[in-house]
Amino acid sequence: MPISDKLKKLIDWYEAVLEHPHRTEIARELRSEDDLFLLMLYSEMLGIPNPVYYYTLELYPYMIEEFHDWHLRMGMEKSPLSGIRCC
């Protein structure tokens, strides 16, 4: 086995050791970032002005699948948007 493969395995192991105790924190932060992104994406539909609304329109088809989980995490039992039916 070449030394570069051994070094790569050692680096991967080291990162896994450092990351292990913080996995829940990392997952929580990623979920928080996703929630903020979805809020920005759907803000115009919720009545909050969004200056980049035109550019975020093309992201809707990709993000619609995550909308249900997002509005449940935000405390909304039903979809707040009439154009998006997920429940």
RAURRA-V848390 format. One record per residue. N is the residue number from 1. RES is the residue in one small letter. PSI is psi as a letter, one per 40 degrees, with the letter a starting at -180 (NA if undefined). D_CENTER is the distance of its C-alpha to the mean C-alpha in Angstrom with 2 decimals. Layout:
# RAURRA-V848390
N&RES&PSI&D_CENTER ; N&RES&PSI&D_CENTER
This chain:
# RAURRA-V848390
1&m&h&38.33 ; 2&p&i&37.88 ; 3&i&d&37.06 ; 4&s&d&33.88 ; 5&d&d&32.45 ; 6&k&d&33.51 ; 7&l&d&31.97 ; 8&k&d&28.64 ; 9&k&d&28.75 ; 10&l&d&29.72 ; 11&i&d&26.83 ; 12&d&d&24.32 ; 13&w&d&26.10 ; 14&y&d&26.11 ; 15&e&d&22.36 ; 16&a&d&21.89 ; 17&v&d&24.43 ; 18&l&d&22.80 ; 19&e&d&19.28 ; 20&h&d&20.57 ; 21&p&e&21.24 ; 22&h&e&17.93 ; 23&r&d&15.57 ; 24&t&d&14.77 ; 25&e&d&14.29 ; 26&i&d&11.96 ; 27&a&d&9.83 ; 28&r&d&10.14 ; 29&e&d&9.31 ; 30&l&d&6.05 ; 31&r&d&5.30 ; 32&s&d&7.21 ; 33&e&d&5.76 ; 34&d&d&2.69 ; 35&d&d&6.08 ; 36&l&d&8.09 ; 37&f&d&6.93 ; 38&l&d&7.57 ; 39&l&d&10.61 ; 40&m&d&11.79 ; 41&l&d&11.49 ; 42&y&e&13.48 ; 43&s&d&15.54 ; 44&e&d&18.59 ; 45&m&d&18.80 ; 46&l&e&18.72 ; 47&g&e&21.50 ; 48&i&h&19.93 ; 49&p&h&21.18 ; 50&n&h&18.81 ; 51&p&e&20.78 ; 52&v&f&18.61 ; 53&y&d&18.47 ; 54&y&d&20.48 ; 55&y&d&18.10 ; 56&t&e&14.99 ; 57&l&d&17.12 ; 58&e&e&16.82 ; 59&l&e&13.04 ; 60&y&d&13.68 ; 61&p&d&14.95 ; 62&y&d&11.92 ; 63&m&e&9.48 ; 64&i&d&12.24 ; 65&e&d&11.65 ; 66&e&e&8.44 ; 67&f&d&10.49 ; 68&h&d&12.71 ; 69&d&d&10.53 ; 70&w&d&9.13 ; 71&h&d&12.78 ; 72&l&d&14.07 ; 73&r&d&12.08 ; 74&m&e&13.38 ; 75&g&e&16.80 ; 76&m&h&17.74 ; 77&e&d&19.63 ; 78&k&i&20.08 ; 79&s&h&18.19 ; 80&p&e&19.17 ; 81&l&h&19.48 ; 82&s&d&22.64 ; 83&g&e&21.61 ; 84&i&h&18.71 ; 85&r&h&20.05 ; 86&c&e&17.85 ; 87&c&NA&19.91
